[in-house]
């Protein structure tokens, strides 16, 4: 299973905090290779899960700030070339879905 598939599975299971760590290696690698658009696209997904983890912990202000970063970068997924791109796009849609579910639970 690829990292993005693992990420999706963890988000589906609402394991938001550990899910964000799954993509960090690739995010750091893209930054190191100066592939900033790809890095920011992954940063968006990472921040999406971090935001949801914060919300679940009752840290709504932190959630709002970090979710804004997800919103800022999520469109980069449409622009960059990524292996298994369909999975990255599915992860983005899943984050929007989970955001709606999680924030309406309280």
N, C-alpha and C positions, 0 to 999 in steps of 0.2 A: 504494500500500500504506500502510495506517495505521501509526502508531507501534507500536501493540500487536501488529499482525501482524509487523512487523519484529522486535520484541522476541521474539516466539515463534520466528521463524525463527532468530534468533541463539542462543536457548537450545537449540533442536533441534540446532544445529551446535556446541554447547558453547563458544560465544563469550561466556562469562559476563561478563568484565570490560567489553567494549564494550556488551553488552546492557543493563547497568544504566544506562548513560548515556542510552539511548533514551527512557526514561520520566521522566528528571529534569526536563525542561522543564515537563511537565504537573504533576508533583509540586510544583514551585516555584510554578506558577500557582495551583494549588489552595490552597497555603499562603497566598499573597498575598491571595487572595479569601476567606480565612478559612473555607474548606471543608475543615475539618480531618479529617473522616471519610474523604473522598475522598483527601486527601493521605496519610493514614496507610495507606489501602488500597494506594496506589501505592508507598509507602515499603516496605511488606511485600514486594511483588514485587521492588523494587530490591534490598532486603536479601537476598532469596532468591538472586539472581544473584551478588551480592557474596560471599555465604557460599560458594557453589560455586566461585567463582574463588579464594577463599582456600584452600579445601580442595585444589584442584588444585595450588596452590603449596606444599602441605605445611604450611600454617599452620592446623593443626587447632583450636587453642584459639581463634583468631580466627573460624574457621568456626562453631564451636559458639555463640559469643556472638552473631554476626550472624544465624545461622539461628534463634536464639531470637526475634529481632525479627520475622522472617518469620512464625514460628508465632504470635506475639502478634497480628499485624495481619491475617493472611490471611482470617480470617472476616469482616472488614469488607467484603470484596468481595460477600458475600451481602446486605449491608444497604444499600449505596450505589447510587445510580442513575448509571450510566456509559453513554456512547454505546459501542456495540459490546461490551456487557457480557459476552456469550458468549465473546468473545476473552479478556477478562480472567480469566474463570473457567477457560478452557482453559489460559491461561498458568500459573495457580496449580497446576492438576493436572500440567502438564508439569514444573514445578519440583519437585513431590513425586516424580515419576517419575525425573527426572534426579538428584535427591538420592540416591535409592536406588541408581541405577546408578553414580554417581560415587563414593559412599562405600564401595561394595562392591568397587570395582576394586583397592583397595590391600590 
